[in-house]
Amino acid sequence: METYTAMRQFADSWALLAMTLFFLGVVGFIFRPGAKKAADDAAAIPLKED
């Protein structure tokens, strides 16, 4: 099997699945309960005085 063909088949199957699962994990992490306070704290960092 040619290298390009093998990499193309991998990208079309397992890599796509891995990227989809990663994306869903990030979305789940962002919208989990309790994330609002952490996001608000992070958003206020540039406004804090030294």
Biopython code that builds the backbone (N, CA, C, O; Angstrom):
import numpy as np
from Bio.PDB.StructureBuilder import StructureBuilder

atoms = [
    (1, "MET", "N", (0.854, -1.183, 0.000)),
    (1, "MET", "CA", (0.000, 0.000, 0.000)),
    (1, "MET", "C", (0.895, 1.240, 0.000)),
    (1, "MET", "O", (1.883, 1.317, 0.730)),
    (2, "GLU", "N", (0.541, 2.150, -0.793)),
    (2, "GLU", "CA", (1.276, 3.398, -0.911)),
    (2, "GLU", "C", (1.080, 4.252, 0.350)),
    (2, "GLU", "O", (0.027, 4.197, 0.986)),
    (3, "THR", "N", (2.088, 5.028, 0.699)),
    (3, "THR", "CA", (2.035, 5.838, 1.922)),
    (3, "THR", "C", (0.882, 6.833, 1.884)),
    (3, "THR", "O", (0.158, 6.988, 2.868)),
    (4, "TYR", "N", (0.713, 7.498, 0.763)),
    (4, "TYR", "CA", (-0.361, 8.479, 0.652)),
    (4, "TYR", "C", (-1.725, 7.821, 0.844)),
    (4, "TYR", "O", (-2.585, 8.360, 1.539)),
    (5, "THR", "N", (-1.918, 6.668, 0.233)),
    (5, "THR", "CA", (-3.204, 5.972, 0.344)),
    (5, "THR", "C", (-3.467, 5.540, 1.776)),
    (5, "THR", "O", (-4.592, 5.659, 2.262)),
    (6, "ALA", "N", (-2.447, 5.042, 2.454)),
    (6, "ALA", "CA", (-2.610, 4.620, 3.850)),
    (6, "ALA", "C", (-2.946, 5.803, 4.741)),
    (6, "ALA", "O", (-3.829, 5.708, 5.593)),
    (7, "MET", "N", (-2.252, 6.910, 4.553)),
    (7, "MET", "CA", (-2.526, 8.101, 5.371)),
    (7, "MET", "C", (-3.900, 8.667, 5.063)),
    (7, "MET", "O", (-4.582, 9.158, 5.962)),
    (8, "ARG", "N", (-4.312, 8.606, 3.817)),
    (8, "ARG", "CA", (-5.624, 9.108, 3.429)),
    (8, "ARG", "C", (-6.734, 8.269, 4.059)),
    (8, "ARG", "O", (-7.731, 8.812, 4.535)),
    (9, "GLN", "N", (-6.563, 6.956, 4.062)),
    (9, "GLN", "CA", (-7.561, 6.085, 4.679)),
    (9, "GLN", "C", (-7.625, 6.316, 6.185)),
    (9, "GLN", "O", (-8.710, 6.321, 6.767)),
    (10, "PHE", "N", (-6.474, 6.506, 6.815)),
    (10, "PHE", "CA", (-6.454, 6.792, 8.252)),
    (10, "PHE", "C", (-7.157, 8.110, 8.555)),
    (10, "PHE", "O", (-7.943, 8.193, 9.499)),
    (11, "ALA", "N", (-6.880, 9.135, 7.764)),
    (11, "ALA", "CA", (-7.501, 10.444, 7.984)),
    (11, "ALA", "C", (-9.006, 10.388, 7.762)),
    (11, "ALA", "O", (-9.762, 11.089, 8.435)),
    (12, "ASP", "N", (-9.442, 9.557, 6.822)),
    (12, "ASP", "CA", (-10.874, 9.457, 6.540)),
    (12, "ASP", "C", (-11.629, 8.666, 7.601)),
    (12, "ASP", "O", (-12.852, 8.783, 7.690)),
    (13, "SER", "N", (-10.947, 7.879, 8.395)),
    (13, "SER", "CA", (-11.653, 7.037, 9.352)),
    (13, "SER", "C", (-11.307, 7.412, 10.792)),
    (13, "SER", "O", (-12.068, 8.128, 11.442)),
    (14, "TRP", "N", (-10.181, 6.943, 11.291)),
    (14, "TRP", "CA", (-9.861, 7.094, 12.708)),
    (14, "TRP", "C", (-9.521, 8.529, 13.093)),
    (14, "TRP", "O", (-9.898, 8.977, 14.176)),
    (15, "ALA", "N", (-8.830, 9.244, 12.246)),
    (15, "ALA", "CA", (-8.489, 10.626, 12.581)),
    (15, "ALA", "C", (-9.742, 11.494, 12.644)),
    (15, "ALA", "O", (-9.848, 12.369, 13.503)),
    (16, "LEU", "N", (-10.678, 11.260, 11.753)),
    (16, "LEU", "CA", (-11.936, 12.004, 11.790)),
    (16, "LEU", "C", (-12.706, 11.694, 13.066)),
    (16, "LEU", "O", (-13.272, 12.595, 13.684)),
    (17, "LEU", "N", (-12.730, 10.441, 13.457)),
    (17, "LEU", "CA", (-13.391, 10.055, 14.698)),
    (17, "LEU", "C", (-12.707, 10.701, 15.901)),
    (17, "LEU", "O", (-13.383, 11.197, 16.802)),
    (18, "ALA", "N", (-11.379, 10.701, 15.924)),
    (18, "ALA", "CA", (-10.642, 11.302, 17.033)),
    (18, "ALA", "C", (-10.895, 12.803, 17.121)),
    (18, "ALA", "O", (-11.094, 13.330, 18.216)),
    (19, "MET", "N", (-10.890, 13.492, 15.994)),
    (19, "MET", "CA", (-11.150, 14.938, 16.004)),
    (19, "MET", "C", (-12.576, 15.244, 16.443)),
    (19, "MET", "O", (-12.808, 16.230, 17.143)),
    (20, "THR", "N", (-13.533, 14.414, 16.042)),
    (20, "THR", "CA", (-14.925, 14.613, 16.448)),
    (20, "THR", "C", (-15.072, 14.415, 17.952)),
    (20, "THR", "O", (-15.742, 15.205, 18.617)),
    (21, "LEU", "N", (-14.454, 13.374, 18.491)),
    (21, "LEU", "CA", (-14.519, 13.135, 19.934)),
    (21, "LEU", "C", (-13.829, 14.247, 20.715)),
    (21, "LEU", "O", (-14.308, 14.647, 21.777)),
    (22, "PHE", "N", (-12.706, 14.751, 20.199)),
    (22, "PHE", "CA", (-12.016, 15.866, 20.849)),
    (22, "PHE", "C", (-12.905, 17.113, 20.869)),
    (22, "PHE", "O", (-13.006, 17.793, 21.890)),
    (23, "PHE", "N", (-13.543, 17.405, 19.743)),
    (23, "PHE", "CA", (-14.424, 18.563, 19.653)),
    (23, "PHE", "C", (-15.584, 18.432, 20.643)),
    (23, "PHE", "O", (-15.907, 19.387, 21.350)),
    (24, "LEU", "N", (-16.203, 17.269, 20.695)),
    (24, "LEU", "CA", (-17.319, 17.064, 21.622)),
    (24, "LEU", "C", (-16.850, 17.159, 23.073)),
    (24, "LEU", "O", (-17.590, 17.639, 23.932)),
    (25, "GLY", "N", (-15.638, 16.709, 23.350)),
    (25, "GLY", "CA", (-15.087, 16.835, 24.695)),
    (25, "GLY", "C", (-14.866, 18.284, 25.084)),
    (25, "GLY", "O", (-15.155, 18.673, 26.215)),
    (26, "VAL", "N", (-14.356, 19.084, 24.164)),
    (26, "VAL", "CA", (-14.141, 20.511, 24.442)),
    (26, "VAL", "C", (-15.476, 21.212, 24.665)),
    (26, "VAL", "O", (-15.611, 22.006, 25.596)),
    (27, "VAL", "N", (-16.453, 20.928, 23.825)),
    (27, "VAL", "CA", (-17.782, 21.544, 23.983)),
    (27, "VAL", "C", (-18.397, 21.124, 25.316)),
    (27, "VAL", "O", (-18.981, 21.952, 26.015)),
    (28, "GLY", "N", (-18.272, 19.856, 25.669)),
    (28, "GLY", "CA", (-18.788, 19.387, 26.958)),
    (28, "GLY", "C", (-18.081, 20.045, 28.121)),
    (28, "GLY", "O", (-18.710, 20.358, 29.132)),
    (29, "PHE", "N", (-16.771, 20.261, 27.994)),
    (29, "PHE", "CA", (-16.013, 20.913, 29.052)),
    (29, "PHE", "C", (-16.441, 22.370, 29.222)),
    (29, "PHE", "O", (-16.533, 22.860, 30.347)),
    (30, "ILE", "N", (-16.698, 23.049, 28.135)),
    (30, "ILE", "CA", (-17.092, 24.458, 28.195)),
    (30, "ILE", "C", (-18.470, 24.620, 28.822)),
    (30, "ILE", "O", (-18.683, 25.535, 29.617)),
    (31, "PHE", "N", (-19.406, 23.746, 28.474)),
    (31, "PHE", "CA", (-20.778, 23.893, 28.942)),
    (31, "PHE", "C", (-21.103, 23.053, 30.174)),
    (31, "PHE", "O", (-22.275, 22.840, 30.485)),
    (32, "ARG", "N", (-20.083, 22.578, 30.874)),
    (32, "ARG", "CA", (-20.339, 21.786, 32.081)),
    (32, "ARG", "C", (-20.855, 22.701, 33.196)),
    (32, "ARG", "O", (-20.610, 23.908, 33.178)),
    (33, "PRO", "N", (-21.567, 22.124, 34.161)),
    (33, "PRO", "CA", (-22.031, 22.933, 35.291)),
    (33, "PRO", "C", (-20.830, 23.481, 36.074)),
    (33, "PRO", "O", (-19.868, 22.755, 36.326)),
    (34, "GLY", "N", (-20.888, 24.720, 36.444)),
    (34, "GLY", "CA", (-19.806, 25.339, 37.201)),
    (34, "GLY", "C", (-18.759, 26.020, 36.348)),
    (34, "GLY", "O", (-17.831, 26.617, 36.893)),
    (35, "ALA", "N", (-18.868, 25.957, 35.040)),
    (35, "ALA", "CA", (-17.866, 26.572, 34.178)),
    (35, "ALA", "C", (-18.056, 28.084, 34.075)),
    (35, "ALA", "O", (-17.124, 28.801, 33.710)),
    (36, "LYS", "N", (-19.240, 28.566, 34.388)),
    (36, "LYS", "CA", (-19.512, 30.008, 34.248)),
    (36, "LYS", "C", (-18.617, 30.827, 35.171)),
    (36, "LYS", "O", (-18.095, 31.861, 34.756)),
    (37, "LYS", "N", (-18.431, 30.389, 36.412)),
    (37, "LYS", "CA", (-17.595, 31.135, 37.347)),
    (37, "LYS", "C", (-16.145, 31.178, 36.862)),
    (37, "LYS", "O", (-15.501, 32.225, 36.928)),
    (38, "ALA", "N", (-15.638, 30.063, 36.385)),
    (38, "ALA", "CA", (-14.261, 30.023, 35.892)),
    (38, "ALA", "C", (-14.100, 30.913, 34.659)),
    (38, "ALA", "O", (-13.079, 31.585, 34.512)),
    (39, "ALA", "N", (-15.095, 30.923, 33.776)),
    (39, "ALA", "CA", (-15.031, 31.765, 32.584)),
    (39, "ALA", "C", (-15.115, 33.247, 32.961)),
    (39, "ALA", "O", (-14.411, 34.074, 32.381)),
    (40, "ASP", "N", (-15.953, 33.576, 33.906)),
    (40, "ASP", "CA", (-16.052, 34.967, 34.355)),
    (40, "ASP", "C", (-14.750, 35.431, 35.010)),
    (40, "ASP", "O", (-14.311, 36.560, 34.792)),
    (41, "ASP", "N", (-14.132, 34.553, 35.816)),
    (41, "ASP", "CA", (-12.852, 34.903, 36.443)),
    (41, "ASP", "C", (-11.764, 35.115, 35.386)),
    (41, "ASP", "O", (-10.969, 36.049, 35.492)),
    (42, "ALA", "N", (-11.729, 34.264, 34.385)),
    (42, "ALA", "CA", (-10.733, 34.398, 33.320)),
    (42, "ALA", "C", (-10.968, 35.662, 32.494)),
    (42, "ALA", "O", (-10.014, 36.301, 32.051)),
    (43, "ALA", "N", (-12.220, 36.019, 32.289)),
    (43, "ALA", "CA", (-12.542, 37.213, 31.511)),
    (43, "ALA", "C", (-12.169, 38.496, 32.256)),
    (43, "ALA", "O", (-11.920, 39.526, 31.630)),
    (44, "ALA", "N", (-12.131, 38.437, 33.583)),
    (44, "ALA", "CA", (-11.831, 39.621, 34.384)),
    (44, "ALA", "C", (-10.339, 39.826, 34.615)),
    (44, "ALA", "O", (-9.955, 40.842, 35.194)),
    (45, "ILE", "N", (-9.493, 38.913, 34.190)),
    (45, "ILE", "CA", (-8.049, 39.020, 34.447)),
    (45, "ILE", "C", (-7.455, 40.314, 33.884)),
    (45, "ILE", "O", (-6.695, 40.966, 34.599)),
    (46, "PRO", "N", (-7.756, 40.728, 32.641)),
    (46, "PRO", "CA", (-7.142, 41.974, 32.148)),
    (46, "PRO", "C", (-7.594, 43.225, 32.905)),
    (46, "PRO", "O", (-6.921, 44.254, 32.848)),
    (47, "LEU", "N", (-8.702, 43.152, 33.598)),
    (47, "LEU", "CA", (-9.221, 44.327, 34.300)),
    (47, "LEU", "C", (-8.715, 44.446, 35.725)),
    (47, "LEU", "O", (-8.940, 45.465, 36.377)),
    (48, "LYS", "N", (-8.033, 43.419, 36.218)),
    (48, "LYS", "CA", (-7.550, 43.431, 37.607)),
    (48, "LYS", "C", (-6.334, 44.334, 37.721)),
    (48, "LYS", "O", (-5.505, 44.409, 36.814)),
    (49, "GLU", "N", (-6.247, 45.013, 38.848)),
    (49, "GLU", "CA", (-5.091, 45.848, 39.145)),
    (49, "GLU", "C", (-3.967, 44.969, 39.688)),
    (49, "GLU", "O", (-4.222, 43.889, 40.220)),
    (50, "ASP", "N", (-2.740, 45.428, 39.556)),
    (50, "ASP", "CA", (-1.607, 44.655, 40.074)),
    (50, "ASP", "C", (-1.544, 44.703, 41.572)),
    (50, "ASP", "O", (-0.651, 44.105, 42.172)),
]
sb = StructureBuilder()
sb.init_structure("model")
sb.init_model(0)
sb.init_chain("A")
sb.init_seg("    ")
for serial, (resi, resn, name, xyz) in enumerate(atoms, 1):
    if name == "N":
        sb.init_residue(resn, " ", resi, " ")
    sb.init_atom(name, np.array(xyz, "f"), 0.0, 1.0, " ", f" {name:<3s}", serial, name[0])
structure = sb.get_structure()
